[in-house]
Amino acid sequence: MLESMGRTHFSRYGYAFCCVVFCCPVLAASPERHYQVEPQAISAQVPRLGVNLGEWVAWGAGQLSANVLKNPGFEGIIDRAIVLVKAADGVSFSDDTAWTKRPDGFWAGARYDVRSGGAVGQQGLLFDSKAVGKMGLPEFTVIGNAPPLSPGDVVSLTLTNDRRLPSQWWFDNGLLPGQLTVVSDDVHPDSPGLRSLALSPLAGKPVEVLSYLDSIGDRAGKLLPVNGKWKLRLWLKQKSPGAKLTVSFRRLNGGPAFFQETLSASGQWQQLKREFTAQDVGAAGTLSLSLRVEGTEGQIIVDDIELGAVVNAAEGAFRPEVVAALKRLQPGYLRDWQGQLGDTFANRIADSFARRASRYRPGAESTFSYGLPEFLQLAATVGAQPWVVVPPTLGDEELQQFGRYLASQADVWHFKEVLVEFGNENWNSVFRPAGIPAYQAHGEAATRAFRYLLEGANHHSALHTVVNGQYVNPWLSAKYLGGVSNAQTLAVAPYFLFKLNADDDLLSKLFSQDDFYRETRDATRMQGKELSVYEVNLHTTSGTASVASRNTATTSAAAGAALAQRLLTGLNAGISRQCLYTLAQYDAFVEGQQNPRELVKLWGIVRDLGASPRLRPTGLAMEMLNRVLPAAVYPLRPLEPEDKALTLTALQTPKGWALAAVSAKPDVQTIKVRFPDGADKQHWRLLTLASAAPTDNNEDAEQVRILETPLAAQGGELGFAIPAYGFVVVSAGE
């Protein structure tokens, strides 16, 4: 504890701090290191860093939508998958892995579409499917004659099911037949969707449908606070008398409901609108919206339900907290990756009340996504260029429609670039159910996909085609890129610190980073293409470290500096586009078989989007760099023998020269830099990622922040200090 208010203390890391102000680095105690900015730029124009918007979840930090309810129209589900042919005959074909198997008969009635090989473009319907066929692998039988398929050919499967009960909602599995049914011939007059949901109670057997939100409060606190004015809107109709509907919205912490009312329904569709003022006091607990129908008989139909804070509709489909966080971060790019590999183009642009859930993996879990129109509006609102992931499962006609749509939206929102990426991590077996890992088949399928998409877009100049590769395997990445003649960019994900063991020195381990950039960059340049980063962050999910040590590694001030080092390494390698992963995620499971499974605080760069959003130090690092981007990037030449524990990048911005520097050393480093063209005469500001110690974080209180102080050049050189395991940005002042 501090001895008294206002007394300054010095830690062993060379930081000064007191109990009423944040630290500033001590300008002392290390030899000076001298650098000269070289005259030849590495990159002429580097945009601001981007960020992955991430998946919209109902339970964690990524509760992104203004309407907090998923599948509000109670719509059906889309299943899509990729088959890589192992063998084929005149009536059937098999997959090359058991990863994709579903129950027998699952794919009956599905459409198949051949995406590569001699039968490319041929389509048809499946008669049946088996989880384990003649070869011990998933097998698919067609209606009529099977196309002439060869081993390695890519086939996309699509099945839309509008008969099953809606996903993203909870209900009692013990309900009697007919108590909860979907209705496809009775929706309200203004509904964009196809279905509504009918609830039919019996004596002593009510029907309840629930949506659960914000359910990890035991470890994270309230991630979706319910304060101020909220609204509830829903459509309902009494199909037959004798039933009554009670709607309640509460936090399951023993407190009173935010809203509860028994609603009257008539024989005609009507929309009920309610506003209520909430005060979210008490302990954290899961949020629950309940639609409960009671009675001895009768039926009530509900549809198109909306719940959320009352906000200005002009702000769009996302919570104001999401927009505010993005505006603070100023992303140059916003990447739309939310697990949409099993989606259709029509569903990607559907109204939220008409949108279906989608799925590409076996199992019951599905994704309900925010739509492409909402995403593009958000990108425009925060001044970012959109980076869109296109499912490899799309057919030729869908791809043409996709291209036409993106071209029109580029004009509507005045985007300079729209990056279009073919799938997500095709090389990664995790995404194999809708991915194409074989680079030959990937090349053919991606080339065809981009051809149809660009034709649909009339080769709009804003569209920029991207394929993904494996960062640690430059040879394979070059093969992926080389096989797609109409790809313009290869994108990789240089995650770092995959493993942390109990006996590791945490701080030094953070900065011990591999570097496969240059080999991959050289390979892309040989093909006349660009290299970009679609995701980057720590990935500390492996190793024997304790939960506390692992969380220190991922959330500390030093973690922000280590991520900055990774980003500066990319800039110095000539990489222009870099996107962090991801905006909001509180934690993730670590590898291993622990029971209960351990969690690590990854990958969100905001701690949460709650009442007082705080950036994690990784997010602060992004904010600091984006204050001096866009810029031209220049190398610095050390005037003494190079110290590889220091990473520096010089930038020339419209306002003047700037510099970013990271130290992986345990003591303060004093740096002096000589700039060209009399830049030492400009006004300077020093931004420091400031904390009392490099292990501090922002999880429970703001212990790490950006400290801004004036700086002056002396004797033709600009001098500044980098804290231990620290990060600073020097910018041109006003």
Phi and psi in degrees as a GROMACS rama.xvg file:
@    title "Ramachandran Plot"
@    xaxis  label "Phi"
@    yaxis  label "Psi"
@TYPE xy
-75.0805  145.027  LEU-2
-74.9709  -34.8504  GLU-3
-158.629  159.014  SER-4
-60.7129  129.46  MET-5
84.3588  -9.02243  GLY-6
-75.5082  134.003  ARG-7
-85.2282  137.58  THR-8
-124.547  152.42  HIS-9
-119.666  128.33  PHE-10
-88.3793  170.424  SER-11
-69.3451  -10.2078  ARG-12
-89.5153  1.49872  TYR-13
83.0481  20.9  GLY-14
-98.9757  142.479  TYR-15
-102.732  137.6  ALA-16
-151.984  160.09  PHE-17
-144.518  175.94  CYS-18
-81.6483  -2.58112  CYS-19
-120.978  -8.17917  VAL-20
-137.976  159.915  VAL-21
-80.2626  164.097  PHE-22
-72.696  159.084  CYS-23
-131.656  148.739  CYS-24
-68.5967  148.241  PRO-25
-84.0096  124.166  VAL-26
-84.2063  76.9211  LEU-27
-166.199  172.534  ALA-28
71.9694  22.0154  ALA-29
-148.779  152.227  SER-30
-62.7074  148.85  PRO-31
-76.7924  140.44  GLU-32
-112.973  132.465  ARG-33
-113.093  139.014  HIS-34
-135.378  153.921  TYR-35
-124.595  128.075  GLN-36
-73.129  126.103  VAL-37
-76.3739  153.317  GLU-38
-80.0175  -18.1908  PRO-39
-98.3257  123.228  GLN-40
-70.1171  145.14  ALA-41
-76.2476  -45.9295  ILE-42
-137.206  136.402  SER-43
-77.8951  -32.2304  ALA-44
-152.081  103.453  GLN-45
-105.633  124.328  VAL-46
-75.4253  176.443  PRO-47
-66.1728  155.266  ARG-48
-62.4588  146.757  LEU-49
-105.281  178.345  GLY-50
-146.38  146.815  VAL-51
-78.7992  125.215  ASN-52
-64.6707  -35.7585  LEU-53
87.9051  175.689  GLY-54
-78.6213  139.192  GLU-55
-80.0564  118.347  TRP-56
-116.525  156.864  VAL-57
-94.1674  -8.16708  ALA-58
-116.775  -20.2334  TRP-59
-120.3  -149.238  GLY-60
-72.833  -22.5448  ALA-61
-88.4856  42.6279  GLY-62
-85.2983  91.7477  GLN-63
-96.4586  -31.2219  LEU-64
-82.7608  144.726  SER-65
-64.1512  -39.2946  ALA-66
-85.9308  106.908  ASN-67
-73.0128  -6.40375  VAL-68
-93.2696  130.954  LEU-69
-85.1761  147.9  LYS-70
49.6947  57.1439  ASN-71
-71.3441  -13.5081  PRO-72
-98.8627  5.06842  GLY-73
57.5306  39.2085  PHE-74
-84.1431  177.554  GLU-75
-81.8925  -151.885  GLY-76
-140.43  146.019  ILE-77
-112.42  128.224  ILE-78
-111.683  129.556  ASP-79
-137.076  151.258  ARG-80
-157.203  161.877  ALA-81
-108.045  129.373  ILE-82
-105.945  129.038  VAL-83
-104.39  112.611  LEU-84
-63.781  127.747  VAL-85
-92.0102  -43.9089  LYS-86
-156.828  157.444  ALA-87
-150.002  151.679  ALA-88
-133.523  -161.368  ASP-89
-73.5219  -13.0356  GLY-90
-126.576  -14.203  VAL-91
-151.755  169.069  SER-92
-148.264  156.243  PHE-93
-120.345  156.361  SER-94
-82.4435  167.806  ASP-95
-97.8737  2.87753  ASP-96
-147.397  149.81  THR-97
-80.5342  -7.00439  ALA-98
-52.3768  -35.2026  TRP-99
-96.1977  5.69714  THR-100
-68.1492  141.822  LYS-101
-119.731  171.662  ARG-102
-58.2875  154.941  PRO-103
-52.5217  134.83  ASP-104
81.9582  -2.97269  GLY-105
-56.5365  -43.8302  PHE-106
-90.5126  8.07002  TRP-107
-59.1944  127.574  ALA-108
88.6478  -3.53251  GLY-109
-72.6852  157.587  ALA-110
-96.0864  135.934  ARG-111
-109.231  152.725  TYR-112
-144.784  115.447  ASP-113
-78.4846  123.688  VAL-114
-105.607  -6.81142  ARG-115
-157.577  166.723  SER-116
92.6042  -173.647  GLY-117
-65.3951  -23.8937  GLY-118
-101.037  17.4901  ALA-119
-53.948  136.706  VAL-120
92.9761  -15.3939  GLY-121
-74.6662  141.223  GLN-122
-130.959  163.524  GLN-123
-179.4  -170.602  GLY-124
-116.796  150.914  LEU-125
-93.5313  138.011  LEU-126
-85.903  -37.6277  PHE-127
-159.788  167.436  ASP-128
-146.365  153.126  SER-129
-128.505  139.686  LYS-130
-65.1213  -37.04  ALA-131
-133.3  110.397  VAL-132
-98.336  -156.482  GLY-133
-59.878  -32.5572  LYS-134
-95.4371  10.472  MET-135
76.5269  15.1832  GLY-136
-127.381  162.228  LEU-137
-54.285  136.446  PRO-138
-131.161  144.175  GLU-139
-130.442  125.712  PHE-140
-106.147  132.452  THR-141
-95.7864  162.05  VAL-142
-85.8868  122.763  ILE-143
84.4684  -154.312  GLY-144
-84.6956  137.828  ASN-145
-73.9156  147.595  ALA-146
-66.2639  157.777  PRO-147
-74.8841  88.2462  PRO-148
-94.424  150.519  LEU-149
-122.19  157.358  SER-150
-54.5512  134.854  PRO-151
94.4229  -13.0121  GLY-152
-63.9993  148.743  ASP-153
-100.933  128.566  VAL-154
-127.927  129.134  VAL-155
-98.0359  135.279  SER-156
-113.443  140.292  LEU-157
-137.817  128.173  THR-158
-137.433  123.418  LEU-159
-108.228  126.284  THR-160
-119.151  108.661  ASN-161
-105.551  16.8671  ASP-162
-103.131  -29.2375  ARG-163
-75.2249  160.402  ARG-164
-63.3307  152.67  LEU-165
-67.8238  138.04  PRO-166
-77.1505  170.29  SER-167
75.3034  2.13468  GLN-168
-122.3  155.187  TRP-169
-114.218  142.469  TRP-170
-155.233  161.885  PHE-171
-71.4399  123.673  ASP-172
-69.6124  -12.7182  ASN-173
-89.609  8.53533  GLY-174
-62.4677  147.776  LEU-175
-77.7436  156.019  LEU-176
-54.7715  133.891  PRO-177
89.0307  -8.84812  GLY-178
-72.8332  -29.092  GLN-179
-134.582  114.952  LEU-180
-139.646  154.71  THR-181
-90.7551  146.82  VAL-182
-119.38  121.208  VAL-183
-106.603  -0.739126  SER-184
-120.453  17.1559  ASP-185
-151.993  91.2656  ASP-186
-122.405  159.58  VAL-187
-67.772  157.412  HIS-188
-58.5102  -30.2418  PRO-189
-97.6067  7.38841  ASP-190
-72.4853  131.724  SER-191
-83.885  -7.56701  PRO-192
-93.4571  -176.159  GLY-193
-107.394  -16.7269  LEU-194
-134.752  159.169  ARG-195
-132.395  177.371  SER-196
-123.541  126.952  LEU-197
-104.757  131.212  ALA-198
-118.478  122.477  LEU-199
-125.472  100.854  SER-200
-78.8756  162.271  PRO-201
-129.507  165.369  LEU-202
-56.5164  121.643  ALA-203
73.8503  6.96999  GLY-204
-137.251  75.9618  LYS-205
-68.5689  167.964  PRO-206
-118.028  129.161  VAL-207
-131.746  131.78  GLU-208
-118.161  133.826  VAL-209
-129.88  148.08  LEU-210
-121.822  126.876  SER-211
-106.315  137.84  TYR-212
-134.339  160.32  LEU-213
49.9761  58.173  ASP-214
-105.257  13.8374  SER-215
-115.405  31.6576  ILE-216
-63.4242  -21.3673  GLY-217
-62.1423  -27.1699  ASP-218
-116.728  -15.4052  ARG-219
-120.049  -12.1582  ALA-220
80.9775  -167.721  GLY-221
-79.6223  110.706  LYS-222
-92.386  -16.8131  LEU-223
-130.108  79.1438  LEU-224
-65.3846  144.082  PRO-225
-112.967  89.6255  VAL-226
-132.735  149.37  ASN-227
79.5526  -155.476  GLY-228
-82.8281  126.96  LYS-229
-123.036  163.644  TRP-230
-132.308  150.054  LYS-231
-131.827  128.069  LEU-232
-134.394  137.578  ARG-233
-157.597  155.818  LEU-234
-100.267  140.003  TRP-235
-149.574  160.335  LEU-236
-153.058  138.76  LYS-237
-91.8532  108.704  GLN-238
-74.0526  -39.5001  LYS-239
-149.416  147.988  SER-240
-74.3792  164.459  PRO-241
112.133  -1.85588  GLY-242
-123.518  152.415  ALA-243
-134.635  145.287  LYS-244
-109.712  126.446  LEU-245
-113.597  126.493  THR-246
-108.519  129.412  VAL-247
-137.375  144.659  SER-248
-132.377  120.333  PHE-249
-152.028  166.193  ARG-250
-101.36  133.151  ARG-251
-81.8056  63.5681  LEU-252
-125.92  14.1329  ASN-253
89.1204  -5.14523  GLY-254
-84.0698  174.781  GLY-255
-70.8666  160.168  PRO-256
-69.6488  144.983  ALA-257
-68.7487  -36.7265  PHE-258
-149.706  136.027  PHE-259
-154.81  130.182  GLN-260
-159.068  139.895  GLU-261
-90.7534  119.829  THR-262
-99.5438  143.121  LEU-263
-90.3066  135.242  SER-264
-119.058  152.608  ALA-265
-119.966  -177.417  SER-266
-78.462  -1.75179  GLY-267
-118.179  150.052  GLN-268
-61.0387  136.175  TRP-269
-144.592  147.533  GLN-270
-101.908  125.447  GLN-271
-99.4998  132.67  LEU-272
-122.975  128.113  LYS-273
-133.792  140.803  ARG-274
-118.803  143.755  GLU-275
-144.759  152.828  PHE-276
-103.797  124.529  THR-277
-112.512  149.119  ALA-278
-131.412  107.574  GLN-279
-88.6332  79.8027  ASP-280
-101.825  171.283  VAL-281
88.6035  -174.252  GLY-282
-71.6487  161.205  ALA-283
-66.0371  152.68  ALA-284
-175.284  159.217  GLY-285
-60.5021  137.933  THR-286
-84.3819  140.946  LEU-287
-134.587  126.057  SER-288
-105.628  123.109  LEU-289
-116.63  130.86  SER-290
-112.074  105.417  LEU-291
-119.046  122.336  ARG-292
-111.717  126.028  VAL-293
-124.672  159.243  GLU-294
146.902  171.549  GLY-295
-87.4182  -15.833  THR-296
-164.196  -169.269  GLU-297
93.1947  176.332  GLY-298
-153.818  136.277  GLN-299
-122.06  134.652  ILE-300
-107.875  134.701  ILE-301
-124.542  155.524  VAL-302
-161.164  159.079  ASP-303
43.3248  77.0163  ASP-304
-105.539  141.371  ILE-305
-132.537  133.307  GLU-306
-141.634  130.228  LEU-307
172  172.79  GLY-308
-64.868  148.829  ALA-309
-76.1731  114.802  VAL-310
-133.635  168.946  VAL-311
-67.9379  120.66  ASN-312
-58.5077  -26.1765  ALA-313
-67.4825  -15.1819  ALA-314
-74.9093  -11.2824  GLU-315
98.5736  -164.858  GLY-316
-90.7762  0.851443  ALA-317
-109.052  153.474  PHE-318
-59.2686  144.563  ARG-319
-56.5235  -31.3326  PRO-320
-63.8783  -34.0291  GLU-321
-66.3123  -47.5043  VAL-322
-62.5268  -42.4273  VAL-323
-64.4893  -42.3468  ALA-324
-63.4666  -41.8576  ALA-325
-67.7578  -39.3465  LEU-326
-64.6869  -32.7766  LYS-327
-68.7407  -40.3268  ARG-328
-76.4092  -23.557  LEU-329
53.4166  54.5738  GLN-330
-65.1521  139.223  PRO-331
-75.9795  -29.4473  GLY-332
-134.476  148.487  TYR-333
-124.44  115.469  LEU-334
-96.9132  131.484  ARG-335
-97.3603  85.678  ASP-336
-126.184  111.447  TRP-337
-141.57  29.8589  GLN-338
75.9803  29.0851  GLY-339
-87.9412  22.4689  GLN-340
-65.415  -20.5608  LEU-341
-98.8389  14.067  GLY-342
-91.3445  164.559  ASP-343
-104.729  161.832  THR-344
-63.8511  -43.4082  PHE-345
-58.9996  -37.4021  ALA-346
-74.4457  -29.728  ASN-347
-65.0562  -27.7091  ARG-348
-109.199  7.64523  ILE-349
-71.7375  151.972  ALA-350
-57.6132  149.33  ASP-351
-61.0876  -29.5943  SER-352
-80.4466  -11.7941  PHE-353
-107.205  -5.38396  ALA-354
-77.0949  135.308  ARG-355
-90.5246  158.8  ARG-356
-72.7616  162.16  ALA-357
-139  163.038  SER-358
-157.672  140.203  ARG-359
-126.943  -12.1407  TYR-360
-98.7334  154.962  ARG-361
-62.1983  156.591  PRO-362
110.311  176.352  GLY-363
-84.4817  -20.5059  ALA-364
-70.1579  142.51  GLU-365
-137.693  170.506  SER-366
-113.551  130.976  THR-367
-113.055  113.763  PHE-368
-100.214  155.139  SER-369
-70.3493  151.813  TYR-370
-85.4941  163.903  GLY-371
-65.0591  -39.9931  LEU-372
-59.6983  -42.1731  PRO-373
-65.3455  -40.6866  GLU-374
-62.6003  -44.7409  PHE-375
-66.2558  -38.1168  LEU-376
-63.5356  -40.6611  GLN-377
-62.9293  -44.1404  LEU-378
-57.3245  -44.924  ALA-379
-64.763  -39.205  ALA-380
-62.1569  -37.6416  THR-381
-98.6283  7.64261  VAL-382
75.3739  28.4332  GLY-383
-107.05  156.188  ALA-384
-91.415  136.914  GLN-385
-78.9536  141.825  PRO-386
-122.345  111.026  TRP-387
-110.663  132.701  VAL-388
-95.1645  120.985  VAL-389
-97.4109  124.369  VAL-390
-59.9374  133.079  PRO-391
-66.457  -11.0167  PRO-392
-79.7158  -9.54618  THR-393
-66.3218  145.862  LEU-394
-90.7719  174.999  GLY-395
-58.2119  -46.4471  ASP-396
-65.6751  -41.3375  GLU-397
-60.8681  -40.5743  GLU-398
-65.1123  -39.7847  LEU-399
-62.3808  -42.6081  GLN-400
-63.3504  -40.4465  GLN-401
-59.9159  -46.4807  PHE-402
-61.3227  -45.3454  GLY-403
-60.9831  -42.2668  ARG-404
-65.2511  -47.1982  TYR-405
-63.4532  -38.8163  LEU-406
-62.9982  -43.5697  ALA-407
-65.4592  -39.1432  SER-408
-72.4631  -31.2816  GLN-409
-59.9927  -37.6035  ALA-410
-73.6255  -40.7886  ASP-411
-61.775  -44.9611  VAL-412
-98.3716  0.552138  TRP-413
60.2525  42.2789  HIS-414
-74.6631  136.333  PHE-415
-79.4579  -30.3519  LYS-416
-138.559  143.136  GLU-417
-129.899  105.731  VAL-418
-81.3437  132.284  LEU-419
-122.766  111.603  VAL-420
-105.377  134.171  GLU-421
-83.4896  100.095  PHE-422
70.2968  -173.016  GLY-423
-132.552  118.619  ASN-424
47.6975  60.0521  GLU-425
-56.7096  -27.2355  ASN-426
-73.6775  -16.8302  TRP-427
-90.6416  122.637  ASN-428
-61.7866  -22.0773  SER-429
-59.195  -32.3924  VAL-430
-103.549  12.4937  PHE-431
-56.1206  -34.1081  ARG-432
-58.6956  -18.5818  PRO-433
-139.508  32.6002  ALA-434
-128.727  167.482  GLY-435
-128.415  90.9916  ILE-436
-75.5172  -27.6072  PRO-437
-72.3492  120.676  ALA-438
-66.2105  -27.6805  TYR-439
-67.2901  -50.6223  GLN-440
-65.7054  -38.0868  ALA-441
-59.2302  -43.9922  HIS-442
-60.5604  -44.3945  GLY-443
-67.9528  -44.7399  GLU-444
-67.5511  -41.609  ALA-445
-68.7549  -40.0636  ALA-446
-60.1442  -44.8559  THR-447
-64.4015  -42.6004  ARG-448
-61.0986  -46.9899  ALA-449
-65.8344  -34.1651  PHE-450
-62.4197  -47.2236  ARG-451
-69.6493  -37.7083  TYR-452
-64.8863  -43.5412  LEU-453
-69.8697  -35.2917  LEU-454
-61.8972  -43.8116  GLU-455
-61.1955  -34.433  GLY-456
-82.8359  0.453302  ALA-457
53.6544  37.4591  ASN-458
51.6701  46.809  HIS-459
-56.6189  135.464  HIS-460
-66.4117  -20.3756  SER-461
-76.5209  -25.8405  ALA-462
-73.725  134.062  LEU-463
-133.459  118.271  HIS-464
-89.738  139.057  THR-465
-134.488  136.269  VAL-466
-117.706  155.105  VAL-467
-105.742  149.607  ASN-468
-135.354  176.075  GLY-469
-96.9451  118.474  GLN-470
-55.2439  -43.4729  TYR-471
-82.9584  2.83728  VAL-472
-130.591  74.4229  ASN-473
-57.5136  -33.9851  PRO-474
-61.5046  -47.9367  TRP-475
-65.837  -40.2042  LEU-476
-59.686  -41.1989  SER-477
-64.2654  -34.4881  ALA-478
-67.1376  -42.8766  LYS-479
-58.7494  -45.6358  TYR-480
-68.7707  -43.8944  LEU-481
-64.9738  -24.5028  GLY-482
-81.524  -5.73757  GLY-483
-119.271  95.0432  VAL-484
-63.9828  -27.8536  SER-485
-102.287  16.7016  ASN-486
-85.7434  140.238  ALA-487
-101.714  -21.9119  GLN-488
-142.671  142.594  THR-489
-103.394  131.993  LEU-490
-118.426  137.759  ALA-491
-128.196  169.809  VAL-492
-126.052  92.3599  ALA-493
-82.7658  60.0119  PRO-494
-59.4441  159.748  TYR-495
-146.57  169.807  PHE-496
51.69  59.4593  LEU-497
-68.5738  -35.652  PHE-498
-124.419  135.632  LYS-499
-133.845  118.424  LEU-500
-99.8151  162.699  ASN-501
-61.8917  -30.4802  ALA-502
-95.6022  7.98584  ASP-503
-77.1403  145.681  ASP-504
-78.0915  107.468  ASP-505
-56.3095  -50.3926  LEU-506
-66.9829  -43.8925  LEU-507
-68.7592  -33.105  SER-508
-64.1816  -35.7792  LYS-509
-56.4495  -34.9923  LEU-510
-100.84  3.25925  PHE-511
-88.8745  84.3296  SER-512
-111.353  138.535  GLN-513
-72.7253  170.339  ASP-514
-148.238  95.0799  ASP-515
-101.471  9.87171  PHE-516
-59.9067  -50.9172  TYR-517
-66.4839  -39.8893  ARG-518
-63.5669  -43.4871  GLU-519
-69.428  -40.3057  THR-520
-60.4667  -44.4993  ARG-521
-63.6503  -38.1857  ASP-522
-66.8283  -38.7411  ALA-523
-69.5081  -38.7961  THR-524
-65.6699  -34.7432  ARG-525
-61.6383  -28.1672  MET-526
-92.0392  3.75157  GLN-527
71.2674  26.5635  GLY-528
-117.544  175.964  LYS-529
-107.355  159.795  GLU-530
-116.661  131.134  LEU-531
-132.243  170.432  SER-532
-118.955  117.349  VAL-533
-89.4534  -25.9797  TYR-534
-148.162  141.469  GLU-535
-154.89  138.014  VAL-536
178.363  -178.915  ASN-537
-69.502  157.537  LEU-538
-141.052  53.2933  HIS-539
-87.5925  72.5503  THR-540
-112.826  0.551978  THR-541
-123.789  162.749  SER-542
106.614  177.73  GLY-543
-103.643  7.43863  THR-544
-62.1341  153.294  ALA-545
-69.1267  163.429  SER-546
-59.3455  -42.5292  VAL-547
-63.2739  -44.3493  ALA-548
-65.4222  -41.1194  SER-549
-63.8603  -41.8576  ARG-550
-68.1782  -33.1302  ASN-551
-62.6491  -41.4321  THR-552
-62.1165  -34.7107  ALA-553
-94.6415  -21.0913  THR-554
-116.038  -1.36921  THR-555
-80.9558  168.568  SER-556
-58.2858  -38.3291  ALA-557
-63.5793  -33.7504  ALA-558
-62.7878  -40.0776  ALA-559
-61.2999  -42.2085  GLY-560
-66.5789  -39.2812  ALA-561
-65.4971  -39.7554  ALA-562
-65.5033  -39.202  LEU-563
-60.3209  -39.9853  ALA-564
-58.9946  -43.1242  GLN-565
-61.7956  -42.2474  ARG-566
-68.3927  -40.6898  LEU-567
-66.7367  -37.097  LEU-568
-59.3453  -41.0361  THR-569
-63.8703  -44.5434  GLY-570
-59.7129  -43.4953  LEU-571
-68.9854  -19.0935  ASN-572
-88.6588  1.6652  ALA-573
87.9909  17.4512  GLY-574
-89.2922  125.217  ILE-575
-91.7878  -47.3969  SER-576
-97.0669  123.591  ARG-577
-138.017  129.16  GLN-578
-118.692  126.764  CYS-579
-77.1022  154.671  LEU-580
-122.438  120.79  TYR-581
-141.094  174.59  THR-582
-60.8772  -56.2587  LEU-583
-138.667  110.089  ALA-584
-152.955  126.727  GLN-585
-76.7938  -47.5322  TYR-586
-158.883  175.952  ASP-587
-150.865  159.15  ALA-588
-74.3927  144.259  PHE-589
-87.0046  166.698  VAL-590
-74.6946  158.112  GLU-591
116.016  179.313  GLY-592
-115.017  29.2864  GLN-593
-61.9208  149.553  GLN-594
-133.811  107.236  ASN-595
-73.9291  156.816  PRO-596
-64.3501  139.19  ARG-597
-79.3204  155.568  GLU-598
-121.954  150.669  LEU-599
-129.75  145.712  VAL-600
-80.8239  82.7781  LYS-601
-131.357  157.745  LEU-602
-119.131  10.0576  TRP-603
-64.0269  137.309  GLY-604
-92.3906  -6.60738  ILE-605
-106.705  144.384  VAL-606
-64.5934  -43.0425  ARG-607
-167.489  176.871  ASP-608
-116.435  42.0609  LEU-609
-89.1417  -146.99  GLY-610
-66.5847  -36.6578  ALA-611
-130.293  78.7805  SER-612
-58.2274  132.699  PRO-613
-120.628  138.133  ARG-614
-79.4361  138.154  LEU-615
-70.1186  160.713  ARG-616
-56.0728  -29.6531  PRO-617
-63.5984  -37.2543  THR-618
-70.1982  -36.5431  GLY-619
-62.9508  -37.1975  LEU-620
-62.0963  -41.1235  ALA-621
-63.8854  -44.2217  MET-622
-59.6819  -43.1334  GLU-623
-62.6697  -45.7173  MET-624
-68.2103  -37.2298  LEU-625
-70.1414  -13.0898  ASN-626
-73.2552  -18.4762  ARG-627
-117.756  14.9633  VAL-628
-119.311  151.72  LEU-629
-71.0699  157.308  PRO-630
-165.651  163.48  ALA-631
-85.8387  141.708  ALA-632
-105.973  132.22  VAL-633
-124.127  147.263  TYR-634
-81.5187  160.17  PRO-635
-117.824  137.641  LEU-636
-102.823  122.026  ARG-637
-71.1465  137.729  PRO-638
-91.3571  -5.85693  LEU-639
-117.406  173.412  GLU-640
-51.3591  137.859  PRO-641
-61.643  136.558  GLU-642
-107.174  106.428  ASP-643
-72.5544  -6.15904  LYS-644
-81.3053  -3.04277  ALA-645
-115.213  131.637  LEU-646
-123.551  119.924  THR-647
-129.395  147.255  LEU-648
-138.403  131.276  THR-649
-99.703  144.233  ALA-650
-136.122  138.437  LEU-651
-109.418  112.839  GLN-652
-104.146  170.306  THR-653
-58.4821  -24.0246  PRO-654
-90.3997  -12.463  LYS-655
139.357  -164.009  GLY-656
-79.5098  151.944  TRP-657
-145.698  170.378  ALA-658
-154.773  144.222  LEU-659
-126.292  139.873  ALA-660
-146.254  139.53  ALA-661
-125.524  139.433  VAL-662
-117.648  129.896  SER-663
-102.421  26.5449  ALA-664
-107.172  152.544  LYS-665
-82.9289  5.43797  PRO-666
-136.782  167.901  ASP-667
-64.1873  138.714  VAL-668
-114.283  130.805  GLN-669
-100.356  123.908  THR-670
-118.598  138.135  ILE-671
-128.52  132.266  LYS-672
-127.634  134.98  VAL-673
-104.926  122.259  ARG-674
-99.2454  156.573  PHE-675
-79.2247  169.501  PRO-676
59.8696  33.9977  ASP-677
65.5934  25.061  GLY-678
-64.9571  -18.7335  ALA-679
-63.2719  -14.1158  ASP-680
-88.0264  -8.43666  LYS-681
-76.8115  164.736  GLN-682
-79.4027  143.72  HIS-683
-128.214  151.244  TRP-684
-129.625  139.744  ARG-685
-106.526  121.025  LEU-686
-104.566  124.4  LEU-687
-119.586  133.869  THR-688
-75.7741  96.8603  LEU-689
-104.248  138.634  ALA-690
-161.186  167.08  SER-691
-72.4515  -27.615  ALA-692
-152.817  154.353  ALA-693
-66.2535  -14.0896  PRO-694
-92.0472  -1.21458  THR-695
-68.6118  156.804  ASP-696
-143.134  -179.983  ASN-697
-114.087  23.7467  ASN-698
-68.2105  -44.4749  GLU-699
-112.753  -16.6918  ASP-700
-161.031  160.308  ALA-701
-78.9354  95.4381  GLU-702
-102.757  -11.9312  GLN-703
-127.141  131.743  VAL-704
-152.12  173.954  ARG-705
-90.9749  119.069  ILE-706
-101.834  125.745  LEU-707
-114.041  126.164  GLU-708
-138.24  153.43  THR-709
-73.0045  157.36  PRO-710
-143.575  144.338  LEU-711
-128.609  141.229  ALA-712
-81.6233  149.261  ALA-713
-138.084  133.961  GLN-714
60.6321  32.0116  GLY-715
81.3523  0.998865  GLY-716
-124.99  149.718  GLU-717
-102.397  121.517  LEU-718
-111.686  142.13  GLY-719
-158.378  168.103  PHE-720
-116.614  143.428  ALA-721
-109.335  126.394  ILE-722
-63.6014  166.585  PRO-723
-57.7457  133.129  ALA-724
47.3608  46.7071  TYR-725
-119.869  175.108  GLY-726
-140.526  131.942  PHE-727
-134.454  155.003  VAL-728
-129.03  129.551  VAL-729
-105.753  122.953  VAL-730
-123.605  163.079  SER-731
-74.0454  125.183  ALA-732
-83.8185  172.147  GLY-733
